[in-house]
Amino acid sequence: MDMSQYLQIFIEESNDNLQSLNEHLLNLEHTPDDAQILNEIFRVAHTLKGMAGTMGYVKMQKLTHNIENVLSDIRSGKIHVNSDMLDILFQCLDALENYVDEIVRTGQEGHEEYRDLMEALERIINQSASIKVEQSAVSTSQAETSVVTSIDLMNLPEAPLHIKDEALRQGLNVYQINIRLSANCVLKSARAFVIFKDLETLGEVIYSNPEVQDIEDEKFEESFSLVFITQEDKEIVKKKMLDVMEVEEVTIGVFEQSDSSEVVSISQKDEEGAESDKAVKTEQAAVQQQNGQAAKTQQVANKSVRVSIERLDNLMNLVSELIIVKTQLDGAKGHGQDEHATNYNDSIEYLERITDNLHQAVMKVRMVPVESVFNRFPRMIRDVSRKLGKDIELVMSGEETELDRTVIDEIGDPLIHLLRNAADHGLETTEERRKLGKDPKGTIRLQAYQDGNSVVIEVSDDGKGINIDKIRESSIKKGVITREEASALSEQEVLELLFKPGFSTSSEITDLSGRGVGLDVVKSKITGLGGHVEVKTEIGRGSKFIVRLPLTLAIIQALMVKIADEKYAIPLNNIQNIEDVRKEEIKFVQNQEVIVLREEVIPIVRLHKLLDLEQEERDVMMIVIVKKGEKQIGFMIDSLIGQQEIVIKPLGKYLSHINMIAGATILGNGEVALILDVNTLV
């Protein structure tokens, strides 16, 4: 039974179930007596265990089974929920996530068995005296069932009969194994698959009753029988079977050579013996080949996006309309010149409308709610608050805001650091907050919302705020800036120093922050996604980090401009307005060219110099005003080409170090235009 075809489904469902377990365990910590939450946790854990068993991931299955045992005892009232117990359960969920990550990378669950967690779970269970009594009863029952009972051996068809006889002649053990599954077993075929897979590690199954196909289709009750060839002793085989979850009973009968017709089949002509030997080898070779093919089919999982049927239907309708337009264009060729021109123009207009709709539809298919990233943060804040000894509440909003999948995959790590930074640096300790008259419980807010063609994610706290003077002094000590430069910087410019590589104001190194590799990594990651980050703070009231990201990294609206003889694209969502400025209106402030526009001083950047292009001096200069957060800057260009929808193409690894270029696009005439990265130029 090849299960590799279900690998992607298993990974997606496992991630969903693990996230659900994280959320419900957090809720259980706040309301430990809520039976509904506990039942839901047990149901999800049972589902996860069954899925792991179905796919043959035994280590993952055993760990989940032990978790399920603890949850069962909590449900029955034998164990009471406490934070230390939940710490262990959360660690078990981390271990299960590691298993899933390994499966994503390699298709296998790996070799880690997490014995320390298994022992911790067993210690939790053993806290109850009644459990010990039950375990003693179970072990006694297992000891009793370990005795091999005599069972009626089945009459085999001719082909497996020959294989069995030849195996006995070669000194191998041949067993008939009768297996009875639990009456509560939900996925009987899946459990049978695990049994077959485990047996294949010890030997070879040559016959089953009912047939394998019927077992796969669940066309059997709780019991089925196998004929098994192995070198192992029957106790080892029996133990292997009893280790499989939901196996109620295993009985083993032994085939032996006798004076019956079975011996006759062995003592026939040498030619038939040779054929039997050949049959055994052929069967073994087939099994090995099948195992090899199964190994090859273990593929690394691809990233995927779940899409609603409505969006797919919309895509299908648009593609159908494209086919209609294609037919119209083909038909226009056979008409007269005037009629051809009319039909052709109508078809082109129709095609343009469909293309726009198709673009929007594809963008919606790629969009994923930020909820998929946000959901992991409550558990993280819970762990951080316990580690720091602070009482922290995480308030989230805007989880339904959608972002492109490629952005979603990359934004998690920067947000994790910003949240940890807020918990460690931003919030005071519980005692400090009481002395200041604040609520002892600190609050971190995580908010997402759409703003034009961008998505804004804010991470704020109600802590002590950022000390501007401390940043100045730390920057001077580290040699980032001189004392003279520090005195000339505005508060916002001082805050920008937080994003310098190696900068940290923390006097103590912890595993959460204070290692000097923090906000610079956050900024570089966000800038690489075409976004930018800024910070606002108020002493005694808290800080806010604002991350602005593009909706998509695939297709954008851009302003095409000409600089010297070359064409460039500037993303439209960054552009405020375009101004004509006379030469004499350009002034110098601290060796920086600026203009005064509506009583606001705006720095000017001559793109010709940055791009190493020749510039022709003119009396009137064209300036494109670009805004990045609260900051504005003017780009000097030669002329405008117009607004255009462009497809972003990466430059490749050899040109990835060019910071001022975000990518390239191919124009309608086949020319290549570079896309300016506004975030690095501002």
C-alpha positions as CSV (number, residue, x, y, z in Angstrom):
1,M,0.0,0.0,0.0
2,D,1.8,3.2,-1.2
3,M,1.1,6.0,1.2
4,S,3.4,8.6,-0.4
5,Q,0.5,10.0,-2.3
6,Y,-1.0,11.2,0.9
7,L,2.2,12.8,2.2
8,Q,1.2,16.4,1.4
9,I,-2.3,16.0,3.0
10,F,-0.7,14.4,6.1
11,I,1.7,17.4,6.5
12,E,-1.1,20.0,6.1
13,E,-3.5,18.2,8.4
14,S,-0.7,17.6,11.0
15,N,0.2,21.3,11.0
16,D,-3.4,22.3,11.5
17,N,-3.9,19.8,14.3
18,L,-0.7,20.9,16.1
19,Q,-1.7,24.5,15.9
20,S,-5.2,23.5,17.3
21,L,-3.5,21.7,20.1
22,N,-1.4,24.7,21.0
23,E,-4.4,27.0,21.1
24,H,-6.6,24.6,23.1
25,L,-3.8,23.9,25.6
26,L,-3.4,27.7,26.1
27,N,-7.1,27.9,26.8
28,L,-7.0,24.9,29.1
29,E,-4.3,26.6,31.2
30,H,-6.8,29.5,31.9
31,T,-9.8,27.3,32.3
32,P,-8.5,23.9,33.5
33,D,-12.0,22.6,34.4
34,D,-13.5,23.2,31.0
35,A,-14.6,19.7,29.9
36,Q,-15.4,20.9,26.3
37,I,-11.8,22.1,25.7
38,L,-10.4,19.0,27.2
39,N,-12.5,16.8,25.0
40,E,-11.5,18.8,21.9
41,I,-7.8,18.4,22.8
42,F,-8.3,14.7,23.2
43,R,-10.1,14.4,19.9
44,V,-7.4,16.3,18.0
45,A,-4.6,14.3,19.7
46,H,-6.4,11.0,18.8
47,T,-6.7,12.2,15.2
48,L,-3.1,13.1,15.0
49,K,-2.1,9.7,16.4
50,G,-4.2,7.9,13.9
51,M,-2.8,9.9,11.0
52,A,0.8,9.2,12.1
53,G,0.0,5.5,12.4
54,T,-1.7,5.4,9.0
55,M,1.5,6.9,7.4
56,G,3.7,4.5,9.3
57,Y,5.4,7.1,11.4
58,V,5.8,5.0,14.5
59,K,7.9,7.3,16.8
60,M,5.4,10.1,16.2
61,Q,2.6,7.8,16.9
62,K,4.0,6.5,20.2
63,L,4.7,10.0,21.5
64,T,1.1,11.1,20.6
65,H,-0.2,7.9,22.2
66,N,1.6,8.8,25.5
67,I,0.2,12.4,25.3
68,E,-3.2,10.8,24.8
69,N,-2.8,8.7,27.9
70,V,-2.1,11.8,30.0
71,L,-5.1,13.6,28.5
72,S,-7.2,10.6,29.2
73,D,-6.2,10.6,32.9
74,I,-7.0,14.4,33.1
75,R,-10.4,13.7,31.6
76,S,-11.1,11.0,34.2
77,G,-10.0,13.3,37.0
78,K,-7.0,11.2,38.1
79,I,-4.6,14.0,37.3
80,H,-5.2,17.8,37.7
81,V,-3.9,20.3,35.2
82,N,-1.0,22.6,36.3
83,S,1.5,24.8,34.5
84,D,4.4,22.4,34.9
85,M,2.4,19.6,33.3
86,L,1.5,22.0,30.4
87,D,5.1,22.9,30.0
88,I,5.8,19.2,29.3
89,L,2.8,18.9,26.9
90,F,4.0,22.0,25.0
91,Q,7.5,20.5,24.7
92,C,5.8,17.3,23.3
93,L,4.0,19.5,20.7
94,D,7.4,21.0,19.8
95,A,8.8,17.5,19.4
96,L,5.8,16.6,17.1
97,E,6.5,19.7,15.1
98,N,10.1,18.6,14.7
99,Y,8.9,15.3,13.4
100,V,6.7,17.0,10.8
101,D,9.5,19.3,9.8
102,E,11.8,16.3,9.3
103,I,9.0,14.7,7.2
104,V,8.7,17.8,5.1
105,R,12.5,17.8,4.4
106,T,13.1,14.1,3.9
107,G,9.8,12.2,3.8
108,Q,10.9,10.3,7.0
109,E,10.4,11.1,10.7
110,G,14.1,10.7,11.6
111,H,15.7,8.8,14.5
112,E,15.0,11.1,17.5
113,E,12.8,9.3,20.0
114,Y,12.5,12.0,22.7
115,R,13.0,9.5,25.5
116,D,13.2,12.3,28.1
117,L,9.7,13.5,27.1
118,M,8.3,9.9,27.1
119,E,9.7,9.4,30.6
120,A,8.2,12.7,31.8
121,L,4.8,11.7,30.5
122,E,5.1,8.4,32.2
123,R,6.0,10.2,35.5
124,I,2.8,12.3,35.2
125,I,0.7,9.1,34.7
126,N,2.5,7.3,37.6
127,Q,1.5,10.1,40.1
128,S,-1.8,8.4,40.6
129,A,-1.8,5.2,42.7
130,S,-4.8,3.9,40.8
131,I,-2.8,4.1,37.6
132,K,-0.2,1.9,39.1
133,V,-2.8,-0.7,39.9
134,E,-4.2,-0.5,36.4
135,Q,-0.7,-0.8,34.9
136,S,-0.1,-3.9,37.0
137,A,-3.3,-5.4,35.8
138,V,-2.4,-4.6,32.2
139,S,1.0,-6.2,32.5
140,T,-0.5,-9.3,34.1
141,S,-3.0,-9.5,31.3
142,Q,-0.2,-9.1,28.7
143,A,1.8,-11.8,30.4
144,E,-1.2,-14.1,30.2
145,T,-1.8,-13.4,26.5
146,S,1.9,-13.8,25.7
147,V,1.4,-17.6,26.0
148,V,1.0,-19.0,22.5
149,T,-2.3,-20.7,22.2
150,S,-3.0,-23.5,19.8
151,I,-5.1,-22.4,16.8
152,D,-6.5,-24.1,13.8
153,L,-4.0,-23.8,10.9
154,M,-5.6,-22.7,7.7
155,N,-5.4,-24.7,4.5
156,L,-3.3,-22.7,2.0
157,P,-3.8,-22.4,-1.7
158,E,-1.2,-24.0,-3.9
159,A,1.2,-21.1,-4.5
160,P,1.7,-20.0,-0.9
161,L,1.7,-23.7,0.1
162,H,4.8,-24.3,-2.0
163,I,6.5,-21.2,-0.6
164,K,5.7,-22.3,2.9
165,D,7.0,-25.8,2.4
166,E,10.3,-24.5,0.8
167,A,10.7,-22.1,3.7
168,L,10.4,-24.9,6.2
169,R,12.8,-27.0,4.2
170,Q,15.4,-24.1,4.5
171,G,14.9,-24.0,8.3
172,L,12.8,-20.8,8.5
173,N,9.9,-20.3,10.8
174,V,6.4,-20.2,9.4
175,Y,3.7,-18.8,11.6
176,Q,0.0,-18.2,11.2
177,I,-0.8,-15.0,13.0
178,N,-4.4,-14.2,14.0
179,I,-4.9,-10.5,14.8
180,R,-7.9,-9.0,16.4
181,L,-8.2,-5.2,16.5
182,S,-10.0,-3.1,19.1
183,A,-13.7,-2.7,18.6
184,N,-13.2,1.1,18.8
185,C,-10.7,1.1,16.0
186,V,-11.8,3.8,13.5
187,L,-9.3,3.2,10.7
188,K,-9.0,-0.5,10.5
189,S,-7.3,-0.6,7.1
190,A,-4.7,2.0,8.3
191,R,-4.0,-0.1,11.4
192,A,-3.6,-3.2,9.2
193,F,-1.2,-1.3,7.0
194,V,1.0,-0.5,10.0
195,I,0.9,-4.2,11.0
196,F,2.0,-5.3,7.5
197,K,4.8,-2.7,7.4
198,D,6.1,-3.8,10.8
199,L,6.1,-7.5,9.9
200,E,8.0,-6.7,6.7
201,T,10.9,-5.6,8.9
202,L,11.1,-9.1,10.4
203,G,10.3,-11.3,7.4
204,E,7.7,-11.8,4.7
205,V,3.9,-12.2,4.6
206,I,3.0,-14.8,2.0
207,Y,-0.7,-15.1,2.5
208,S,-3.6,-13.2,4.2
209,N,-7.2,-14.0,5.0
210,P,-9.1,-12.0,3.8
211,E,-7.1,-11.0,0.8
212,V,-4.9,-7.9,1.0
213,Q,-7.2,-5.9,-1.3
214,D,-10.2,-6.6,1.0
215,I,-8.1,-5.5,4.0
216,E,-7.2,-2.3,2.2
217,D,-10.9,-1.7,1.5
218,E,-11.8,-2.5,5.1
219,K,-13.9,-5.5,4.0
220,F,-13.3,-7.4,7.2
221,E,-14.5,-7.3,10.8
222,E,-12.1,-6.8,13.7
223,S,-10.0,-9.9,12.9
224,F,-7.7,-11.1,10.0
225,S,-5.1,-13.8,9.6
226,L,-1.6,-13.9,8.0
227,V,0.9,-16.6,7.1
228,F,4.4,-15.2,7.9
229,I,7.9,-16.5,7.1
230,T,10.8,-15.2,9.4
231,Q,14.0,-16.2,11.1
232,E,12.8,-14.6,14.4
233,D,11.2,-16.3,17.3
234,K,7.5,-16.1,17.8
235,E,7.7,-14.1,21.0
236,I,9.6,-11.3,19.1
237,V,6.9,-11.3,16.4
238,K,4.1,-11.2,19.0
239,K,5.7,-8.3,20.8
240,K,6.1,-6.4,17.6
241,M,2.4,-6.8,16.9
242,L,1.3,-5.9,20.4
243,D,3.3,-2.7,20.2
244,V,0.9,-1.5,17.4
245,M,-1.9,0.7,18.7
246,E,-5.4,-0.7,18.9
247,V,-4.3,-4.3,18.5
248,E,-6.5,-6.1,21.0
249,E,-5.2,-9.7,20.7
250,V,-2.5,-11.7,18.9
251,T,-2.4,-15.5,18.7
252,I,0.3,-17.4,16.8
253,G,0.2,-20.9,15.5
254,V,3.3,-22.7,14.1
255,F,3.5,-24.6,10.9
256,E,5.7,-27.7,11.1
257,Q,6.8,-30.5,8.7
258,S,4.8,-33.6,9.2
259,D,3.8,-36.8,7.4
260,S,0.7,-35.2,5.9
261,S,0.3,-34.0,2.4
262,E,2.4,-30.9,3.3
263,V,5.5,-33.2,3.4
264,V,4.6,-34.6,0.0
265,S,4.8,-31.1,-1.4
266,I,8.3,-30.9,-0.1
267,S,9.4,-34.3,-1.2
268,Q,8.5,-34.0,-4.8
269,K,10.9,-33.9,-7.8
270,D,14.0,-31.7,-7.6
271,E,12.7,-29.7,-10.5
272,E,9.6,-28.7,-8.5
273,G,11.9,-28.0,-5.6
274,A,13.9,-25.7,-7.8
275,E,10.8,-24.0,-9.0
276,S,9.7,-23.5,-5.4
277,D,13.1,-22.0,-4.5
278,K,12.8,-19.8,-7.5
279,A,9.3,-18.8,-6.4
280,V,10.6,-17.8,-3.0
281,K,13.4,-15.8,-4.4
282,T,11.1,-14.1,-6.9
283,E,8.7,-13.2,-4.2
284,Q,11.5,-11.8,-2.0
285,A,12.9,-9.8,-5.0
286,A,9.4,-8.4,-5.6
287,V,9.1,-7.4,-2.0
288,Q,12.6,-5.7,-2.1
289,Q,11.7,-4.0,-5.4
290,Q,8.4,-2.7,-3.9
291,N,10.2,-1.5,-0.8
292,G,12.8,0.3,-3.0
293,Q,10.1,1.9,-5.0
294,A,8.3,3.0,-1.8
295,A,11.5,4.6,-0.6
296,K,11.9,6.4,-3.8
297,T,8.4,7.8,-3.6
298,Q,9.2,9.4,-0.3
299,Q,9.4,12.9,-1.6
300,V,10.1,16.2,0.1
301,A,6.8,18.0,0.4
302,N,6.1,21.1,-1.7
303,K,4.7,24.3,-0.3
304,S,1.0,24.6,-1.0
305,V,-1.9,27.0,-0.6
306,R,-5.4,26.0,0.3
307,V,-7.9,27.6,-2.1
308,S,-11.6,27.9,-1.9
309,I,-13.8,26.3,-4.6
310,E,-15.3,29.7,-5.4
311,R,-11.9,31.2,-6.3
312,L,-11.0,28.1,-8.5
313,D,-14.4,28.4,-10.2
314,N,-13.7,32.0,-11.0
315,L,-10.3,31.1,-12.5
316,M,-11.9,28.4,-14.6
317,N,-14.5,30.8,-16.0
318,L,-11.8,33.4,-16.9
319,V,-9.7,30.8,-18.6
320,S,-12.8,29.7,-20.6
321,E,-13.3,33.3,-21.7
322,L,-9.6,33.5,-22.8
323,I,-10.3,30.5,-25.0
324,I,-13.3,32.3,-26.5
325,V,-11.2,35.4,-27.2
326,K,-8.6,33.2,-28.9
327,T,-11.3,31.7,-31.1
328,Q,-12.5,35.2,-32.0
329,L,-9.0,36.3,-32.9
330,D,-8.6,33.3,-35.1
331,G,-11.9,33.9,-36.8
332,A,-11.1,37.6,-37.5
333,K,-8.3,36.5,-39.9
334,G,-10.8,35.2,-42.5
335,H,-12.9,38.4,-42.9
336,G,-12.4,41.5,-44.9
337,Q,-10.0,44.2,-43.9
338,D,-12.5,46.6,-42.3
339,E,-14.4,43.9,-40.6
340,H,-11.2,42.3,-39.6
341,A,-10.0,45.5,-37.9
342,T,-13.3,45.9,-36.0
343,N,-13.4,42.3,-34.8
344,Y,-9.7,42.5,-33.9
345,N,-10.1,45.7,-31.8
346,D,-13.1,44.3,-30.0
347,S,-11.3,41.1,-29.2
348,I,-8.2,43.0,-27.9
349,E,-10.4,45.1,-25.6
350,Y,-12.2,41.9,-24.4
351,L,-8.8,40.2,-23.9
352,E,-7.5,43.2,-21.8
353,R,-10.5,43.1,-19.5
354,I,-10.2,39.3,-19.0
355,T,-6.5,39.6,-18.4
356,D,-7.1,42.2,-15.6
357,N,-9.7,40.0,-14.0
358,L,-7.4,36.9,-14.3
359,H,-4.6,38.8,-12.6
360,Q,-6.9,39.8,-9.7
361,A,-8.2,36.2,-9.5
362,V,-4.6,34.7,-9.4
363,M,-3.6,37.2,-6.8
364,K,-6.5,36.2,-4.6
365,V,-5.5,32.5,-5.0
366,R,-2.0,33.4,-3.7
367,M,-3.3,35.4,-0.8
368,V,-3.2,33.8,2.7
369,P,-4.6,35.3,5.9
370,V,-1.8,36.4,8.3
371,E,-3.7,34.3,10.9
372,S,-1.5,31.4,9.7
373,V,1.5,33.3,11.1
374,F,-0.2,35.0,14.1
375,N,-1.6,31.7,15.5
376,R,1.8,30.5,16.7
377,F,2.5,33.7,18.8
378,P,0.2,33.2,21.8
379,R,2.1,30.0,22.7
380,M,5.5,31.7,22.2
381,I,4.5,34.6,24.5
382,R,3.3,32.2,27.1
383,D,6.7,30.5,27.1
384,V,8.5,33.8,27.1
385,S,6.5,35.2,30.0
386,R,7.2,32.1,32.1
387,K,10.9,32.3,31.3
388,L,11.1,36.0,32.2
389,G,8.8,35.8,35.2
390,K,6.5,38.5,33.7
391,D,2.8,38.5,33.4
392,I,2.2,39.2,29.7
393,E,-1.0,39.3,27.7
394,L,-0.9,39.2,23.9
395,V,-3.8,41.0,22.1
396,M,-4.1,40.2,18.4
397,S,-6.4,41.8,15.8
398,G,-6.7,41.9,12.0
399,E,-5.8,38.2,11.6
400,E,-8.1,38.0,8.5
401,T,-5.8,40.5,6.6
402,E,-4.4,38.7,3.6
403,L,-0.8,38.7,2.3
404,D,0.9,36.9,-0.6
405,R,2.0,33.4,0.3
406,T,5.7,34.2,-0.4
407,V,5.6,37.1,2.0
408,I,3.7,35.0,4.7
409,D,6.5,32.3,4.5
410,E,9.2,34.9,5.3
411,I,7.6,37.3,7.8
412,G,7.3,34.9,10.8
413,D,10.9,35.2,12.0
414,P,11.1,39.0,12.0
415,L,7.8,39.2,13.9
416,I,9.0,36.6,16.5
417,H,12.0,38.8,17.2
418,L,9.9,42.0,17.5
419,L,7.6,40.2,19.9
420,R,10.4,38.8,22.0
421,N,12.1,42.2,22.0
422,A,8.8,43.8,23.3
423,A,8.5,41.2,26.1
424,D,12.2,41.3,27.1
425,H,13.2,45.0,26.6
426,G,9.9,46.8,26.4
427,L,7.8,45.5,29.3
428,E,8.8,46.1,32.9
429,T,8.8,43.4,35.5
430,T,5.6,42.9,37.5
431,E,7.1,44.6,40.6
432,E,8.3,47.6,38.6
433,R,4.8,48.0,37.0
434,R,3.2,48.0,40.4
435,K,5.5,50.7,41.7
436,L,4.7,52.8,38.6
437,G,1.0,52.4,39.2
438,K,0.5,50.4,36.0
439,D,-1.5,47.2,35.5
440,P,0.8,44.4,36.8
441,K,0.0,42.5,33.6
442,G,1.9,43.9,30.6
443,T,0.2,44.0,27.2
444,I,1.7,43.4,23.8
445,R,-0.5,44.2,20.8
446,L,-0.1,42.6,17.4
447,Q,-2.2,44.3,14.7
448,A,-2.5,43.8,11.0
449,Y,-4.5,45.9,8.4
450,Q,-4.4,46.8,4.8
451,D,-3.4,50.3,3.7
452,G,-3.6,50.8,0.0
453,N,-1.4,48.3,-1.8
454,S,0.4,47.5,1.4
455,V,-0.2,45.5,4.6
456,V,0.8,47.1,7.8
457,I,1.7,45.0,10.9
458,E,2.2,46.8,14.2
459,V,3.9,45.3,17.3
460,S,3.4,47.6,20.3
461,D,3.7,47.3,24.1
462,D,2.7,49.4,27.1
463,G,6.1,49.2,28.7
464,K,8.8,51.7,29.6
465,G,9.5,53.0,26.0
466,I,13.0,53.4,24.5
467,N,15.5,55.7,26.1
468,I,16.8,58.0,23.3
469,D,19.8,59.2,25.3
470,K,20.8,55.6,26.1
471,I,20.8,54.8,22.4
472,R,23.0,57.9,21.7
473,E,25.5,56.9,24.4
474,S,25.6,53.3,23.3
475,S,26.1,54.3,19.7
476,I,29.0,56.6,20.6
477,K,30.7,53.9,22.8
478,K,30.4,51.3,20.0
479,G,31.8,53.7,17.5
480,V,28.7,53.7,15.3
481,I,28.7,57.5,15.3
482,T,30.8,60.3,16.8
483,R,29.5,62.5,19.6
484,E,29.2,65.5,17.2
485,E,27.1,63.4,14.8
486,A,25.0,62.1,17.7
487,S,24.1,65.6,18.9
488,A,22.9,66.6,15.4
489,L,20.5,63.7,15.0
490,S,16.8,64.0,15.5
491,E,14.9,61.5,17.8
492,Q,13.7,59.6,14.8
493,E,17.2,59.3,13.3
494,V,18.5,58.1,16.7
495,L,15.8,55.4,16.7
496,E,17.0,54.3,13.3
497,L,20.4,53.4,14.9
498,L,18.6,50.5,16.5
499,F,18.7,48.8,13.2
500,K,22.5,49.1,12.8
501,P,24.3,45.7,12.7
502,G,25.6,44.6,16.1
503,F,23.8,47.4,18.0
504,S,22.3,46.5,21.4
505,T,21.5,48.5,24.5
506,S,21.0,45.4,26.7
507,S,23.5,45.1,29.5
508,E,22.8,41.4,30.0
509,I,23.0,38.6,27.4
510,T,20.0,36.3,27.5
511,D,18.7,33.6,25.1
512,L,15.9,36.0,24.1
513,S,17.8,39.2,23.2
514,G,20.9,41.2,23.9
515,R,23.3,39.4,21.6
516,G,23.7,42.2,19.2
517,V,22.1,40.3,16.3
518,G,18.6,41.5,16.3
519,L,16.9,44.4,14.7
520,D,19.4,44.7,11.9
521,V,18.4,41.2,10.8
522,V,14.7,42.1,11.1
523,K,15.2,45.1,8.9
524,S,17.3,43.3,6.3
525,K,14.6,40.5,6.1
526,I,11.7,43.0,5.8
527,T,13.7,45.1,3.2
528,G,14.4,42.0,1.2
529,L,10.6,41.5,1.0
530,G,10.1,44.9,-0.4
531,G,8.9,46.4,2.8
532,H,10.3,48.6,5.5
533,V,10.1,49.0,9.3
534,E,10.0,52.1,11.5
535,V,9.7,52.6,15.3
536,K,7.8,55.1,17.5
537,T,8.3,55.4,21.3
538,E,7.2,57.4,24.3
539,I,9.0,57.1,27.6
540,G,6.8,55.5,30.2
541,R,4.0,54.6,27.8
542,G,5.6,52.1,25.4
543,S,7.0,51.5,21.9
544,K,5.5,50.6,18.5
545,F,7.3,48.9,15.6
546,I,5.5,49.4,12.3
547,V,6.2,46.9,9.5
548,R,4.9,47.8,6.0
549,L,4.8,45.1,3.4
550,P,3.7,44.8,-0.2
551,L,0.6,42.8,-0.8
552,T,2.4,40.7,-3.4
553,L,5.9,40.1,-4.8
554,A,4.8,38.9,-8.2
555,I,2.9,41.7,-10.1
556,I,2.8,45.3,-9.1
557,Q,1.8,48.7,-10.5
558,A,4.8,50.8,-11.3
559,L,5.7,54.2,-12.7
560,M,8.0,53.8,-15.7
561,V,10.6,56.6,-15.9
562,K,13.6,57.4,-18.1
563,I,17.0,58.3,-16.7
564,A,19.5,59.2,-19.4
565,D,18.9,56.6,-22.1
566,E,17.7,53.9,-19.7
567,K,14.2,52.9,-18.5
568,Y,13.5,52.2,-14.8
569,A,10.4,51.2,-12.8
570,I,9.5,52.8,-9.4
571,P,6.7,50.9,-7.4
572,L,3.6,53.1,-7.5
573,N,2.6,52.5,-3.9
574,N,5.7,54.4,-2.7
575,I,5.0,57.5,-4.9
576,Q,3.4,60.5,-3.3
577,N,3.4,63.0,-6.3
578,I,5.5,64.3,-9.1
579,E,6.8,67.9,-9.2
580,D,8.6,70.1,-11.6
581,V,11.3,72.1,-9.8
582,R,13.4,74.9,-11.1
583,K,17.1,74.7,-10.8
584,E,17.4,77.7,-8.5
585,E,14.8,76.2,-6.0
586,I,17.3,73.4,-5.1
587,K,19.1,74.4,-1.9
588,F,21.9,72.8,0.2
589,V,21.4,71.8,3.9
590,Q,24.5,70.1,5.5
591,N,25.8,69.2,2.1
592,Q,22.5,67.6,1.1
593,E,20.4,68.9,-1.8
594,V,16.9,69.7,-0.7
595,I,13.7,71.4,-1.9
596,V,11.0,73.1,0.1
597,L,7.6,71.8,-0.9
598,R,4.5,73.0,0.9
599,E,6.6,74.2,3.8
600,E,8.3,70.8,4.2
601,V,12.0,70.2,3.5
602,I,12.5,67.2,1.2
603,P,16.0,65.8,0.4
604,I,16.8,65.2,-3.3
605,V,18.6,62.2,-4.7
606,R,20.2,62.4,-8.2
607,L,19.6,58.9,-9.5
608,H,22.1,59.6,-12.3
609,K,24.9,59.7,-9.8
610,L,23.8,56.5,-8.0
611,L,23.3,54.6,-11.3
612,D,26.5,56.0,-12.8
613,L,24.7,57.7,-15.7
614,E,25.3,61.0,-17.5
615,Q,23.0,63.9,-16.6
616,E,22.1,66.8,-18.7
617,E,21.7,70.1,-16.7
618,R,18.3,71.7,-17.3
619,D,16.5,74.7,-16.0
620,V,13.5,72.6,-14.8
621,M,14.0,69.3,-13.1
622,M,11.4,66.5,-12.8
623,I,11.2,65.2,-9.2
624,V,9.3,62.0,-8.1
625,I,8.4,62.4,-4.4
626,V,8.5,59.0,-2.6
627,K,7.3,58.4,0.9
628,K,8.6,55.7,3.3
629,G,6.8,55.8,6.6
630,E,7.0,59.3,7.8
631,K,10.0,60.1,5.7
632,Q,9.9,61.7,2.2
633,I,12.6,62.0,-0.5
634,G,12.7,63.2,-4.1
635,F,14.2,61.2,-7.0
636,M,15.5,63.3,-9.9
637,I,14.6,61.8,-13.3
638,D,14.7,63.0,-16.9
639,S,11.2,62.1,-18.1
640,L,8.1,60.0,-17.5
641,I,7.0,57.1,-19.6
642,G,3.7,56.3,-17.7
643,Q,2.0,53.9,-15.3
644,Q,2.3,50.2,-16.1
645,E,1.6,46.8,-14.6
646,I,4.8,44.9,-14.4
647,V,5.8,41.3,-13.5
648,I,8.8,41.2,-11.1
649,K,11.6,38.9,-12.1
650,P,14.5,38.2,-9.7
651,L,18.0,39.2,-10.7
652,G,19.5,35.8,-9.6
653,K,22.1,35.0,-7.0
654,Y,25.0,36.7,-8.9
655,L,23.4,40.1,-8.8
656,S,21.5,39.8,-5.5
657,H,24.0,42.0,-3.7
658,I,22.9,45.1,-5.7
659,N,20.9,46.7,-2.9
660,M,19.4,49.6,-5.0
661,I,17.8,47.3,-7.5
662,A,14.7,45.2,-6.4
663,G,14.5,43.1,-9.6
664,A,13.8,43.5,-13.3
665,T,10.8,43.4,-15.6
666,I,10.3,42.6,-19.3
667,L,8.5,45.4,-21.2
668,G,6.1,44.8,-24.1
669,N,8.8,45.4,-26.7
670,G,11.1,42.8,-25.1
671,E,13.4,45.3,-23.4
672,V,14.5,44.8,-19.8
673,A,13.8,47.5,-17.2
674,L,15.3,47.5,-13.7
675,I,13.1,48.1,-10.7
676,L,14.4,50.6,-8.2
677,D,14.3,49.5,-4.5
678,V,12.9,52.6,-2.9
679,N,13.5,51.2,0.7
680,T,17.3,51.2,0.2
681,L,17.4,54.5,-1.6
682,V,15.4,56.5,1.0
